[in-house]
Amino acid sequence: MTGVVTEHCVPERMAVQLDGAVFSLWVAYDFEEIDANSTHLIQYSEAKFKHVFKIFGLIGRKKMEEEGRKSLEESFARMKDMIENGPETTSDASAE
């Protein structure tokens, strides 16, 4: 899979386009300042399946979106914890 940064507008936005054999993926992040110590992070993404994999995309799209959303929520919760508390205090089940 290869990727290209398509937007890099510090500090407001960053976007990438990833391209692989099975699918292409566009992801963008918007950063909205709430106050001097808080930023709202918004992610947008769109995946496009290629060739015969388009069928899998049609059949499993809803399930993949649900799983992706759950994974992102977990990742963002860990990232928020690391930012607020530092990486040395972040709990990680895989480290046990």
Z-matrix of the N, CA and C atoms (Angstrom, degrees):
N
C 1 1.448
C 2 1.520 1 107.81
N 3 1.304 2 115.76 1 135.95
C 4 1.462 3 121.10 2 177.55
C 5 1.524 4 108.55 3 -116.40
N 6 1.318 5 115.60 4 160.00
C 7 1.448 6 119.61 5 -178.44
C 8 1.508 7 112.26 6 -145.35
N 9 1.324 8 113.94 7 155.08
C 10 1.454 9 121.55 8 179.00
C 11 1.527 10 108.17 9 -137.38
N 12 1.317 11 116.61 10 133.97
C 13 1.459 12 120.87 11 172.79
C 14 1.524 13 106.19 12 -76.08
N 15 1.332 14 116.29 13 119.38
C 16 1.467 15 120.42 14 -176.99
C 17 1.523 16 112.84 15 -99.19
N 18 1.328 17 116.31 16 -22.11
C 19 1.464 18 121.03 17 176.34
C 20 1.521 19 108.57 18 -144.07
N 21 1.319 20 115.66 19 138.10
C 22 1.463 21 120.96 20 176.09
C 23 1.522 22 107.24 21 -148.30
N 24 1.311 23 114.97 22 82.25
C 25 1.461 24 122.08 23 -176.73
C 26 1.533 25 108.42 24 -111.02
N 27 1.315 26 115.48 25 83.56
C 28 1.460 27 121.11 26 -178.09
C 29 1.522 28 108.94 27 -68.29
N 30 1.286 29 120.80 28 132.16
C 31 1.458 30 128.33 29 2.72
C 32 1.524 31 112.92 30 -103.58
N 33 1.328 32 118.96 31 16.68
C 34 1.459 33 120.78 32 -171.57
C 35 1.521 34 116.60 33 -88.77
N 36 1.349 35 118.09 34 -36.55
C 37 1.459 36 118.41 35 -168.08
C 38 1.523 37 112.09 36 -154.79
N 39 1.339 38 114.27 37 147.50
C 40 1.454 39 121.41 38 172.53
C 41 1.523 40 107.35 39 -144.17
N 42 1.342 41 116.81 40 139.69
C 43 1.463 42 120.34 41 178.97
C 44 1.524 43 109.71 42 -143.35
N 45 1.335 44 114.48 43 149.73
C 46 1.461 45 120.94 44 178.22
C 47 1.522 46 109.84 45 -135.46
N 48 1.317 47 115.30 46 152.61
C 49 1.457 48 122.93 47 173.79
C 50 1.523 49 106.62 48 -119.77
N 51 1.333 50 116.83 49 120.20
C 52 1.458 51 122.32 50 178.90
C 53 1.520 52 108.57 51 -109.82
N 54 1.329 53 116.61 52 141.39
C 55 1.457 54 120.27 53 -177.19
C 56 1.522 55 109.50 54 -135.88
N 57 1.326 56 115.64 55 125.26
C 58 1.456 57 121.09 56 178.85
C 59 1.513 58 110.89 57 -133.85
N 60 1.302 59 116.23 58 -176.85
C 61 1.464 60 121.40 59 -177.67
C 62 1.520 61 112.31 60 -68.87
N 63 1.332 62 117.60 61 -33.39
C 64 1.461 63 121.99 62 -174.65
C 65 1.523 64 112.86 63 -94.47
N 66 1.325 65 117.03 64 -36.31
C 67 1.466 66 119.89 65 -177.34
C 68 1.523 67 110.29 66 -154.78
N 69 1.324 68 114.18 67 164.38
C 70 1.459 69 120.92 68 169.28
C 71 1.527 70 106.64 69 -116.12
N 72 1.329 71 115.88 70 151.33
C 73 1.453 72 120.66 71 -175.00
C 74 1.518 73 109.50 72 -139.22
N 75 1.317 74 115.84 73 129.06
C 76 1.459 75 122.69 74 174.08
C 77 1.520 76 106.56 75 -110.20
N 78 1.325 77 116.92 76 130.19
C 79 1.464 78 122.05 77 178.92
C 80 1.522 79 108.73 78 -134.82
N 81 1.324 80 116.21 79 133.16
C 82 1.462 81 121.27 80 176.87
C 83 1.518 82 109.06 81 -130.75
N 84 1.317 83 115.25 82 145.82
C 85 1.461 84 122.22 83 177.13
C 86 1.517 85 108.15 84 -123.38
N 87 1.332 86 116.39 85 128.20
C 88 1.457 87 122.32 86 172.58
C 89 1.520 88 107.84 87 -107.57
N 90 1.318 89 116.21 88 137.23
C 91 1.459 90 122.62 89 179.12
C 92 1.523 91 107.30 90 -116.31
N 93 1.335 92 116.06 91 115.77
C 94 1.462 93 121.17 92 179.65
C 95 1.532 94 109.08 93 -112.29
N 96 1.326 95 115.80 94 120.27
C 97 1.460 96 119.73 95 179.25
C 98 1.519 97 109.89 96 -70.47
N 99 1.319 98 115.61 97 127.12
C 100 1.462 99 121.61 98 175.99
C 101 1.519 100 109.23 99 -91.08
N 102 1.328 101 115.69 100 -49.58
C 103 1.467 102 122.53 101 173.34
C 104 1.526 103 106.90 102 -155.10
N 105 1.304 104 117.68 103 -170.46
C 106 1.465 105 121.27 104 -174.54
C 107 1.530 106 112.90 105 -61.24
N 108 1.336 107 117.77 106 -23.54
C 109 1.467 108 121.17 107 -176.57
C 110 1.528 109 114.15 108 -116.77
N 111 1.328 110 117.93 109 6.53
C 112 1.469 111 120.18 110 -175.35
C 113 1.518 112 111.60 111 -137.17
N 114 1.317 113 115.31 112 139.39
C 115 1.457 114 122.10 113 177.56
C 116 1.514 115 109.30 114 -132.95
N 117 1.304 116 116.31 115 135.53
C 118 1.462 117 122.31 116 176.18
C 119 1.529 118 107.01 117 -93.11
N 120 1.331 119 116.84 118 123.76
C 121 1.458 120 122.77 119 179.53
C 122 1.519 121 109.07 120 -103.74
N 123 1.328 122 116.56 121 125.47
C 124 1.462 123 122.45 122 178.43
C 125 1.522 124 108.01 123 -120.54
N 126 1.327 125 116.74 124 129.68
C 127 1.463 126 120.96 125 178.15
C 128 1.525 127 109.61 126 -112.30
N 129 1.321 128 115.14 127 136.73
C 130 1.462 129 123.19 128 172.75
C 131 1.523 130 106.38 129 -120.36
N 132 1.323 131 117.41 130 142.38
C 133 1.465 132 119.02 131 176.89
C 134 1.521 133 110.27 132 -152.71
N 135 1.319 134 114.08 133 153.64
C 136 1.457 135 120.57 134 176.98
C 137 1.529 136 108.02 135 -148.34
N 138 1.326 137 115.01 136 124.80
C 139 1.465 138 120.89 137 177.94
C 140 1.520 139 108.94 138 -107.96
N 141 1.307 140 115.74 139 140.00
C 142 1.464 141 121.30 140 175.95
C 143 1.522 142 108.36 141 -127.41
N 144 1.319 143 114.67 142 117.20
C 145 1.450 144 119.74 143 179.16
C 146 1.520 145 110.71 144 -77.53
N 147 1.322 146 114.81 145 155.02
C 148 1.467 147 121.10 146 -177.64
C 149 1.525 148 110.79 147 -115.69
N 150 1.303 149 115.30 148 153.02
C 151 1.463 150 124.09 149 171.87
C 152 1.536 151 111.81 150 54.16
N 153 1.315 152 116.92 151 -134.91
C 154 1.462 153 122.14 152 -178.06
C 155 1.527 154 111.66 153 -66.22
N 156 1.320 155 117.59 154 -20.86
C 157 1.458 156 121.43 155 -179.27
C 158 1.528 157 112.07 156 -69.38
N 159 1.328 158 117.67 157 -13.88
C 160 1.467 159 120.91 158 175.25
C 161 1.526 160 110.34 159 -58.29
N 162 1.341 161 116.29 160 -35.21
C 163 1.470 162 120.85 161 179.30
C 164 1.524 163 109.92 162 -62.72
N 165 1.341 164 116.90 163 -45.17
C 166 1.460 165 120.31 164 178.24
C 167 1.519 166 110.59 165 -62.32
N 168 1.303 167 116.38 166 -36.99
C 169 1.460 168 120.51 167 178.22
C 170 1.515 169 111.94 168 -63.09
N 171 1.314 170 116.71 169 -40.72
C 172 1.461 171 120.71 170 178.82
C 173 1.520 172 111.33 171 -68.11
N 174 1.313 173 116.35 172 -41.72
C 175 1.463 174 121.05 173 -177.06
C 176 1.529 175 111.48 174 -73.02
N 177 1.325 176 117.43 175 -45.12
C 178 1.459 177 120.77 176 -172.30
C 179 1.503 178 115.96 177 -105.13
N 180 1.318 179 118.16 178 11.86
C 181 1.470 180 121.40 179 -174.00
C 182 1.534 181 113.17 180 -56.35
N 183 1.313 182 117.41 181 -49.08
C 184 1.467 183 121.10 182 -176.25
C 185 1.533 184 110.76 183 -62.08
N 186 1.331 185 117.21 184 -44.75
C 187 1.462 186 121.36 185 179.31
C 188 1.533 187 110.78 186 -63.98
N 189 1.342 188 116.67 187 -41.53
C 190 1.463 189 120.01 188 178.98
C 191 1.522 190 111.09 189 -64.89
N 192 1.335 191 117.55 190 -38.18
C 193 1.458 192 120.80 191 177.92
C 194 1.527 193 110.77 192 -64.21
N 195 1.349 194 116.92 193 -42.72
C 196 1.463 195 121.09 194 178.95
C 197 1.526 196 110.98 195 -62.80
N 198 1.330 197 116.36 196 -46.60
C 199 1.469 198 120.71 197 -179.86
C 200 1.533 199 110.89 198 -64.96
N 201 1.323 200 116.55 199 -40.30
C 202 1.457 201 120.94 200 177.89
C 203 1.514 202 111.74 201 -63.23
N 204 1.313 203 116.45 202 -43.14
C 205 1.469 204 121.03 203 179.29
C 206 1.530 205 110.43 204 -63.17
N 207 1.332 206 116.56 205 -43.61
C 208 1.468 207 120.73 206 179.09
C 209 1.530 208 110.61 207 -62.79
N 210 1.313 209 116.77 208 -43.35
C 211 1.463 210 121.27 209 179.23
C 212 1.530 211 111.17 210 -63.04
N 213 1.328 212 116.58 211 -42.54
C 214 1.463 213 120.24 212 178.92
C 215 1.528 214 111.61 213 -64.25
N 216 1.323 215 116.43 214 -42.12
C 217 1.466 216 119.34 215 178.97
C 218 1.526 217 110.73 216 -59.68
N 219 1.339 218 116.37 217 -42.39
C 220 1.462 219 120.19 218 178.49
C 221 1.529 220 110.91 219 -65.54
N 222 1.321 221 117.06 220 -43.41
C 223 1.465 222 121.11 221 -179.59
C 224 1.522 223 111.42 222 -64.21
N 225 1.334 224 116.55 223 -43.91
C 226 1.457 225 119.82 224 -179.69
C 227 1.529 226 111.14 225 -67.79
N 228 1.333 227 118.05 226 -34.01
C 229 1.467 228 120.41 227 176.82
C 230 1.526 229 110.19 228 -64.65
N 231 1.351 230 117.28 229 -42.03
C 232 1.465 231 120.33 230 177.16
C 233 1.524 232 110.92 231 -65.50
N 234 1.326 233 117.05 232 -42.04
C 235 1.455 234 120.55 233 179.82
C 236 1.528 235 110.30 234 -63.42
N 237 1.326 236 117.27 235 -43.07
C 238 1.467 237 121.31 236 178.65
C 239 1.525 238 110.06 237 -60.81
N 240 1.328 239 117.01 238 -43.60
C 241 1.457 240 121.17 239 178.76
C 242 1.523 241 111.19 240 -61.26
N 243 1.338 242 116.40 241 -43.44
C 244 1.463 243 120.10 242 179.08
C 245 1.519 244 111.62 243 -63.99
N 246 1.312 245 117.18 244 -41.22
C 247 1.468 246 120.99 245 -179.31
C 248 1.531 247 110.48 246 -66.29
N 249 1.329 248 115.64 247 -43.86
C 250 1.454 249 119.43 248 -176.44
C 251 1.523 250 113.51 249 -77.01
N 252 1.348 251 117.78 250 -32.95
C 253 1.461 252 120.88 251 -172.30
C 254 1.521 253 114.54 252 -117.20
N 255 1.307 254 118.06 253 -7.88
C 256 1.459 255 121.13 254 -177.21
C 257 1.517 256 111.32 255 88.92
N 258 1.320 257 117.50 256 149.67
C 259 1.462 258 120.81 257 -175.19
C 260 1.527 259 113.98 258 -65.68
N 261 1.324 260 117.78 259 -28.09
C 262 1.463 261 119.48 260 -177.53
C 263 1.517 262 112.91 261 -71.50
N 264 1.340 263 118.72 262 -19.87
C 265 1.456 264 121.27 263 -179.91
C 266 1.510 265 113.12 264 -101.02
N 267 1.316 266 117.26 265 -2.03
C 268 1.463 267 120.90 266 -177.56
C 269 1.506 268 109.77 267 -73.04
N 270 1.337 269 116.05 268 129.00
C 271 1.465 270 119.76 269 177.55
C 272 1.523 271 108.75 270 -81.25
N 273 1.315 272 114.96 271 135.46
C 274 1.462 273 121.02 272 -179.77
C 275 1.511 274 107.80 273 -138.21
N 276 1.323 275 116.57 274 115.79
C 277 1.462 276 121.77 275 -176.88
C 278 1.522 277 111.39 276 -61.12
N 279 1.324 278 118.06 277 -28.43
C 280 1.458 279 120.55 278 -178.24
C 281 1.526 280 111.58 279 -72.69
N 282 1.325 281 118.17 280 -17.51
C 283 1.458 282 121.63 281 -178.72
C 284 1.522 283 111.87 282 -83.69
N 285 1.332 284 117.34 283 -11.66
C 286 1.472 285 120.93 284 -177.59
C 287 1.500 286 112.11 285 -78.80
